[in-house]
Amino acid sequence: MPAQPDPVLLTNSDPDFYPTLGPHFGRRAVHKVLGGVPWDDDTKTWIVLKAPDGELRGFCAVNQRADRSLLESLSPSPATTTRRTN
């Protein structure tokens, strides 16, 4: 059985945030899956899954507000949301 990726928590103030998620935030295929554009709000903590080889497997955000917490921007592996040409 393949090893399961460990979740990594990131916020927009982490140095790895934009290199990790930035390229996916601009992809139309990701916007289509999410039903809109993901935003990098200061109130969000992102849960990122990466394979042992570093490939992004998926991500989501927990948006913590004063009155509630919301799970947002749940995206499966960006590799499955982009068109591949071989």
Backbone torsions as a table, in degrees:
resi	resn	phi	psi	omega
1	MET	NA	129.4	-179.1
2	PRO	-66.5	149.4	178.3
3	ALA	-64.8	139.7	177.6
4	GLN	-86.1	141.7	-179.8
5	PRO	-69.8	145.2	174.8
6	ASP	-85.2	135.8	178.0
7	PRO	-68.9	143.1	175.9
8	VAL	-118.5	132.1	178.4
9	LEU	-96.6	130.8	179.1
10	LEU	-134.8	149.5	167.9
11	THR	-122.9	170.0	-177.9
12	ASN	-68.2	-4.8	175.8
13	SER	-94.8	-7.5	177.7
14	ASP	-75.4	139.7	-179.6
15	PRO	-60.9	-27.7	-179.1
16	ASP	-86.6	-6.5	-174.2
17	PHE	-59.9	-58.7	-175.2
18	TYR	-70.1	-38.1	175.0
19	PRO	-62.9	-31.9	-178.1
20	THR	-81.0	-50.5	-172.4
21	LEU	-102.7	-25.1	-176.4
22	GLY	-50.9	-47.5	-179.3
23	PRO	-61.2	-27.5	-178.4
24	HIS	-84.4	-26.1	-180.0
25	PHE	-64.4	-26.3	-178.5
26	GLY	-93.6	-1.7	-176.9
27	ARG	-82.1	128.2	178.4
28	ARG	-61.3	-36.3	180.0
29	ALA	-62.7	-37.7	177.3
30	VAL	-68.4	-42.1	178.0
31	HIS	-58.9	-40.1	-179.5
32	LYS	-63.8	-45.0	179.2
33	VAL	-63.0	-41.0	-176.8
34	LEU	-79.7	-19.2	-175.4
35	GLY	80.4	17.1	179.6
36	GLY	165.8	-173.8	-177.0
37	VAL	-89.8	131.9	174.3
38	PRO	-76.5	139.5	-179.8
39	TRP	-111.9	150.1	-177.0
40	ASP	-98.0	48.4	-177.1
41	ASP	-59.5	148.3	179.4
42	ASP	-63.6	-20.4	-177.3
43	THR	-85.5	2.1	-175.2
44	LYS	-104.4	139.1	167.6
45	THR	-112.3	125.9	-176.1
46	TRP	-96.9	135.8	175.1
47	ILE	-106.1	118.0	-173.7
48	VAL	-117.7	134.7	174.9
49	LEU	-112.4	126.4	177.4
50	LYS	-124.4	142.7	175.1
51	ALA	-71.4	163.2	178.3
52	PRO	-55.2	-27.8	179.1
53	ASP	-83.3	2.0	178.1
54	GLY	93.9	-6.0	179.7
55	GLU	-68.7	133.8	179.0
56	LEU	-68.4	127.0	-179.4
57	ARG	-100.1	-24.7	-179.9
58	GLY	167.4	169.6	179.1
59	PHE	-158.8	160.3	172.1
60	CYS	-155.8	168.8	180.0
61	ALA	-127.6	143.2	170.0
62	VAL	-106.0	116.9	-179.1
63	ASN	-97.8	106.4	-176.2
64	GLN	-92.9	111.9	176.9
65	ARG	-111.5	171.2	-178.4
66	ALA	-60.9	-35.9	-174.2
67	ASP	-105.3	-7.0	-177.9
68	ARG	-168.9	165.0	172.7
69	SER	-120.7	134.7	-179.1
70	LEU	-123.2	138.7	171.0
71	LEU	-90.0	123.2	-173.9
72	GLU	-134.0	165.8	169.7
73	SER	53.4	43.2	178.5
74	LEU	-75.1	115.9	-177.8
75	SER	-127.4	131.4	172.4
76	PRO	-70.4	-174.5	179.0
77	SER	-48.2	121.0	177.5
78	PRO	-57.3	-25.1	178.1
79	ALA	-63.7	-27.7	179.6
80	THR	-86.1	-8.5	-179.1
81	THR	-106.0	7.2	178.5
82	THR	-118.7	147.3	-179.7
83	ARG	-77.0	129.9	178.1
84	ARG	-104.5	140.4	174.4
85	THR	-121.4	122.6	-179.9
86	ASN	-113.9	NA	NA
